[in-house]
Amino acid sequence: MKKNKKPVDDLLPEYDLKSLRVRKFGPDRSSFPQHGVVLAPDVASAFPDSNSVNEALRFLMRVTKEGERVSSANINNRS
């Protein structure tokens, strides 16, 4: 007797299992991220992953801080 290698799919087509969300139970449940940010589609398409978004934001924060220092130094030199 041969065994069937591929299991028979007896689910009806209207059961879309891809849309289900997975929930954790037990002590590891708190390991889900506590917050998140949703990017607009045009912004999200500019970044391949979350690390590149973080890198770009860190660069922007660094440049902004340096710009504040430069502009306050220029104001102090004019006096």
C-alpha positions as CSV (number, residue, x, y, z in Angstrom):
1,M,0.0,0.0,0.0
2,K,1.5,3.4,-1.1
3,K,1.3,6.3,1.3
4,N,0.0,9.6,-0.1
5,K,2.9,12.1,0.1
6,K,0.8,15.2,-0.3
7,P,-2.0,15.7,2.3
8,V,-5.5,16.2,0.9
9,D,-6.7,19.8,1.2
10,D,-10.3,19.5,2.5
11,L,-10.8,23.1,3.4
12,L,-13.4,25.1,1.5
13,P,-12.1,27.9,-0.6
14,E,-13.9,30.6,1.4
15,Y,-11.7,29.9,4.4
16,D,-8.8,32.3,3.8
17,L,-6.2,31.3,6.4
18,K,-3.7,33.9,5.1
19,S,-5.8,36.7,6.7
20,L,-5.6,35.2,10.2
21,R,-3.5,36.9,12.8
22,V,-1.4,34.8,15.2
23,R,-1.7,35.4,18.9
24,K,0.8,34.3,21.5
25,F,-0.4,32.8,24.8
26,G,1.5,32.4,28.1
27,P,4.5,34.3,29.5
28,D,6.1,35.1,26.2
29,R,3.0,37.1,25.1
30,S,4.6,40.3,26.3
31,S,7.4,39.9,23.8
32,F,5.2,41.6,21.1
33,P,6.4,45.1,20.3
34,Q,4.7,47.7,22.5
35,H,4.3,50.3,19.8
36,G,4.7,50.8,16.1
37,V,4.5,53.4,13.3
38,V,2.7,53.0,10.1
39,L,4.4,54.7,7.1
40,A,2.6,56.1,4.1
41,P,2.9,53.8,1.1
42,D,5.1,56.3,-0.8
43,V,7.5,56.7,2.1
44,A,7.6,52.9,2.8
45,S,8.5,52.2,-0.8
46,A,11.7,54.3,-0.4
47,F,13.0,51.9,2.3
48,P,13.8,48.2,2.0
49,D,13.5,47.4,5.7
50,S,13.0,48.9,9.2
51,N,16.8,49.2,9.8
52,S,17.2,51.6,6.9
53,V,14.3,53.7,8.2
54,N,15.9,53.9,11.6
55,E,19.3,54.8,10.0
56,A,17.7,57.6,8.0
57,L,15.9,59.0,11.0
58,R,19.0,58.9,13.1
59,F,20.9,60.8,10.4
60,L,18.1,63.4,10.2
61,M,18.2,63.8,14.0
62,R,22.0,64.2,13.9
63,V,21.9,66.8,11.1
64,T,19.1,68.7,12.8
65,K,21.0,68.9,16.1
66,E,24.2,70.1,14.3
67,G,22.1,72.6,12.4
68,E,20.7,74.0,15.6
69,R,24.2,74.3,17.0
70,V,25.5,76.1,13.9
71,S,22.5,78.5,13.7
72,S,22.8,79.4,17.5
73,A,26.5,80.0,17.1
74,N,25.9,82.3,14.2
75,I,23.4,84.3,16.2
76,N,25.8,84.6,19.1
77,N,28.6,85.8,16.8
78,R,26.5,88.6,15.3
79,S,26.0,90.3,18.6
